[in-house]
Amino acid sequence: MSPYAHDDQVMVSPRYMAGAGDRIADVIGPLIQLFEWNHEHDAATGHVTIDSPDGSLFVDFAPLHPRGQWVTVAHHEPYWEAVFSRQAPLEAVAAVTQALPQLLGDVRHADRIPITDMSLDQIAELNDWSAEDGALTSPDLYCRLQHTPGEEIAWQVEHVYFEGAPLATFTQDTPECLVRNFFSHLTAPMAVERVFADVPLSTRHGRTALITPVRGAAVNAHVHHALAQLDRPGRPGRRR
């Protein structure tokens, strides 16, 4: 029996096991409020469409998408598309959408919205992911980033619990800096906060993820989670 109620706030790691969470405002809010991109909102369905001032970039949030592809970023001339599923952590999705204005030369708030200059391989090594045959794989082997430069979908982030429904896909011509931003926030070791009911069932019942309470800890919830990570049996060690 779970020690958590459905409405309990919990910390979850690794991030790719945490589900999307509910912070969609971090994904679309800055584009509307900080950068004043045009937007339309259908109150009946929750559907939000956002256009860049020059009409070259579009962000689509479709919470009722039948295949769970609820955030899409598209660019025209050249055409490229990034699609994120309902299981992709919103922290990683926001790292993509918030960086979009900088692609168009709008560097306002760039000090608050960094774009990583680390390569995908460097990010993987920093976070103990392995590199083999064009794929970067998580320490527990549950999640991987596959790079297929000759295919229409050049980068695909997969999770074994959601076979056939990638966490994210990026087509050819997608600026690699956006892939790097997504990957750096997906693999970051810091736990993310979720309502327990939003944590995927596979994570709740599995043994790979770590879930700790936000309330009731003797120390800060992030510190409590980090200490619990250190105490876990069979914790993967650093690769040399």
N, C-alpha and C positions, 0 to 999 in steps of 0.2 A: 504494500500500500504506500502511495506517495506521501511524503511528509509535507507537501505543499498544497494549498488550496488553489483553485483556478485563478483567483485574482491576486495571488501573491506576486510580489516583484522579486525576481531572481537574477543572479549573474550567471552567464553561460559562456563556456569556452570548450573547444575552439569555435570561432565565429561561424564557420561554415556549417556547424551543427545547430546553430541557434534559431534558424528561421529568419524571416524578414524583420519581424518586430513591427512597431506601430508608428515609427517616426517618419512618415511620408512627408511631413512638413519640412524635414531637413533635405529632402530630395528635390522638391519643387518650390518651396518657399523662397529661398535666396534668389532664384531666377526672377521671381515676380516682385519681391519686395526690395532686394538690394540692387538688382540690375534692370528692373522695370520692363521685363519682357512681356509681350502681349499674351493674354491668356483668356480662355473661355472655360467655364465650369458648368456642367450639367448637374444640378442639385439632385435630380431624381436618381441618377446612376452613380454619381461621384466621379464621372469621367472629366478629366482635365486635359486640355491641350494648351501648349505653350509654344510661341514662335519667337525666334530671335528678332531683333530690330531690323536686320537686313534680309530676313526671310530665308536664310540658308540653313538654319538649324531648327529642329522641331523636337519637342519632348511630349510624349503621350502617356498619360497615366490612366489605365483602364482597369479598375478594381474588379470588374465583372468579366474580364476576358475569359472565354471558355477554356483556353489551354493554359491559363495561369500566367501568361506573358504580360505582366501588368505594367511594366515601364519600358518604353521604347524611345531610343534617341536616334534620329535620322538626320542625315546631311545630304544636300543636293549639290551636284557639280563640284567635286566628284561625289557620286552616291555612296554612302556607307551607312551601316545600321548597327546599333548595339541593342540587344534585347535582354531583359532581366526578368527572371521568374519570381513567383511569390515566395520562393524559398531563399532567394538571394538576400543576404543581410543588407538592410537599408543603409547601414553605415558605409558599405562598399559602393552601393549604387549612388549615394550622395557624393562620394568622392569623384564620381564621373560627372554628374550633372552640374555640380558647383564649379567644376573646372572649365565648362564649356565657354563662358564669356572670354576667357583668356585665349582660346583658339581664335576668337574674332578680334583680338587686340585690345579687349577691355580689361585692363589690369587693375581696375579698382578692386580693393579687398584682396589682392593677390597675396599680401602678407598673411592673411587669415585663411586663404584657400591654397595651400601649397600643391604643386605638381611635382611628384617625385622624379628625380633624375637617375635613380637607380635602375639598372636593367632588371628584367624579369628573373634572370638567373641569380642576380645578387639578392633580390628580395627573397627568392626561394631559399638560398643558402642561409641568409640571416635568420629565417624562421624554421630551419630544419626540414625544409621540403627537399626531396631528391629530384635529380634531373636525369632522364633516360629516354632515348628514342623520341625526342621532340615533345616530351611530356614532363611537367613538373607535378610531383605527387606529394601529398601531405604525409606526415610521419605515420599516421594510422592507416594510410592507404585508402581512405574513404573519399577523398576529394582530389581532383587533378585539373590542371590547365593543359589542354592539348593545343599545340600549334601546328597548323597545316597550311603553310603559306600558298600552296598551289590550289587550294579549294576556295569556294565562294565564302564559306565561314572559315576565317583564318585563325581565330582563337575560340575555343569552347571550354567553359568551366563546367565539369561534370561532378556529380555526387552519386555514390553507389545506391543511396536510399531513394533517389529520384531518377531512376534509369529512364531514358527517353525524354526527360524534361530538364535540360541543362540549366544550371543556375544563371549562366550568362553566355551569350554568343556575340562575337564581333566579326563583321564581314571584312573582306579585303578593303583597304584604303582607310579603315578606321585608324585615326592617329594612335600610335602605340602608347603615347603618354597616358591616354585614357585607360588602356588595358593595364598599364603599370599602376595607375592610381587605384583601379578596382582591386587588382591583385594584392597590392600592399595593405589595403584595408581588410581584405578577406583573410589574409594570413597573419595579421598582427596578433601577437600573443595576448593582448589585453582583452579581458572578458567584456561582453556587452550585456546590457540590462534588458530584460524581457518580462512581460507578464507570463506567468507559468502556463496559462492556457494557450499562449501563442507559440510555445516551444513545440517543435514537431514531436509527434508520438514516438517516432523512431529514436529521437534523442532522449526522450524521457525514459524509455525502457531499455536503451542500450547501455553499454559500459564504457564507451569511448569519451563521451562528453562529461564535463564537470559542471554541476549545478549547485550554487550556494545561495543562501538567503541574502536579501538586501537589508532587511530589518532584523534586529535581534543579535547581530554580530557585535562582539566586544570592541572591534576596531572598524575602520572604514570598510565598506563592502568590497571595494576593489582590493584592498590589502588583505582582507579575510580570504578572498578568492585566490589571490596569488599564493598565500601561505598554504591553502588547501591543495593547490597544484603541486607544491613542493613535497607535500606529504603523501601524494598518491603512489601506491605500489606500481612498479613496472613503468614509471614515468620515463619516456624516451630521453636518452642522453644527447648531448651535443655531438654532432658529426664532426669528425676531424678531417 
